């Protein structure tokens, strides 16, 4: 038998529907009329909400910072840092004393905040630093984490601490407390140290000897906040024991 002749040459190809010219015009008209019934919404421009002006706006912009000297005169450059100009180079025959609120030092010596405290003393050439609120129960610290061990990194460093001795078994952290850190010549001129006789850590002091028999006492005091009512707050500690 001979081969059968193929009659459908478009076998396997997809057939497309042929639209007449009239159908194409009708579809175009329908597409033109659709926007009339379904109008496209225009995007609204983005606007930032207006901030209400403060009633004392002029006064706030005019007095942003007031800096005065020790003699009472106002410094003409209010945008600089508060306080007198601080020079890293300490003049000769001067003693540099600072007061710092530590706002709780870490109980571990390796932590960064505790290291920054000592680095700042060296960087700013500070002889005596009066510290408030170290937030540590010094009696509960490990030997290698004690402040006496930490200040050995300073040149002739010495520290005098005071805390609430009546709360001795609550852990390493205890709100409040005071301390005084000395270095270099200030350490050698320290005659005696003292602390709050009630053992509440309210203040710490050192007595320095000077030339020609002069003596100077440095006192670090932490004043409690009367509105603080926490279970271990300094206000609650002193109210309980006093």
Helices and strands as residue ranges (DSSP letters): H 21-37, H 57-62, E 97-101, H 112-123, E 128-132, G 138-140, G 143-145, H 147-150, G 151-153, E 158-162, E 178-182, H 185-188, E 190-195, E 203-209, G 211-213, E 215-221, H 234-241
